[in-house]
Amino acid sequence: MESLILGAILAFSITFYSIPAIINIARMKKLYDYPGERKIHVDPIPSLGGLAIFAGFILSLLVVADLSTVTANAQYIFASFIIVFFLGVKDDILVITPMKKFIGQVLIALLLIFKAKILISNMHGFLSLGIMDPNVSFLLTMFTMIVIMNAFNLIDGIDGLAACLSIVSASVFGMFFYLNGDTFYGLMSFCFVASMASFLIYNFPPAKIFMGDTGSILSGLINSILVIRFIETAENSKILPSLSSPAMGFGILLIPLMDTLRVFAIRIFHGRSPFSPDRNHIHHWLIDRGMSHRSITLTLSVAAILFIIFTYLALPLGTTKVIVLQILAFFAGIYALYLTHPKPKMKVVSDEEEKESFVKKIFYQSFAGNE
């Protein structure tokens, strides 16, 4: 318990005191997330909050964790965090293509699967599946990691939302690992929660800074590691002996996961890249209904907690039935929302529009620098 408290305090403090300095540097160097066709905000806002989240999380974990008691594979987990950091920083400052970002995510997944040995090996009864063939396990784990990383990246569309959902999910995982005696993963969870909570002070509507891809992809990576560890250990745990751990893990991450999978399916159905921009995310729909960033963030955070409680109570039904119920409940909510909101705008930005936006951004930077 002492290590968890110390780690959380250290993570919170480092992040909290780093952000004002990052905001000042971003303003001096004009490192903003500028308004545009795809943006919801109307003013240039620094988007390097992920640097502070990473610093608070990684430094507190390195200082407090007793790495001698952790499997030797932990070094590869830390390596994956560092790779995400550089991938995210480059995208936040220079902007990289979706394909390059995807390749980076694949490499991170490969590192964790083959070197850190983080794998989903058992589906615990989902569709009557148990222990899986190694090749199937490899593909499922890679798919899970990439989807979760993109889910938190894409849900980061309004002030405070990705941070709040990250806090909810990591808190649940952290409590499980702590009560189950899984110290390293419990510490990882709570250091991340504390760092994200500190960031939320500056990001809660109206936001003074965004987490950027550095923070959102890191959030997805951490949650993917935590949920896979949860699935692999929950069945034999001291506090949650359950054959439905995949359903519980899915329920904890349900809103970002289902929103991303739904939007990807819509884009593919319309013959477009799953990474093409539109306004089909849940937060876009709620904004079109006139809700504020603050209201949307609080509403979806409460919904995430309710899904977790619902999933826990339904676990005795078994993995398959619980996951089917989760999906039905999610789409029932989406259908109700669809009936009461304007038709979504499925805007695709062309290469010419992208170039024009880039020129405007350069002009804005030059003009601002001459003030």
Secondary structure, DSSP 8 states (H G I E B T S, - for coil): -HHHHHHHHHHHHHHHHHHHHHHHHHHHHT-EE---TT-S-SS-EE--HHHHHHHHHHHHHHHHS-GGGS-TTHHHHHHHHHHHHHHHHHHHHT---HHHHHHHHHHHHHHHHHTS-----B-TTGGG--B--HHHHHHHHHHHHHHHHHHHHHHTTSTTHHHHHHHHHHHHHHHHHHHTT-HHHHHHHHHHHHHHHHHHHHHSSS-S---HHHHHHHHHHHHHHHHHHHHHHGGG-SS---S-HHHHHHHHTHHHHHHHHHHHHHHHHTTS-TTS--S-SHHHHHHHTT--HHHHHHHHHHHHHHHHHHHHHHGGG-HHHHHHHHHHHHHHHHHHHHHTS---------HHHHHHHHHHHHHHHHHHHT-
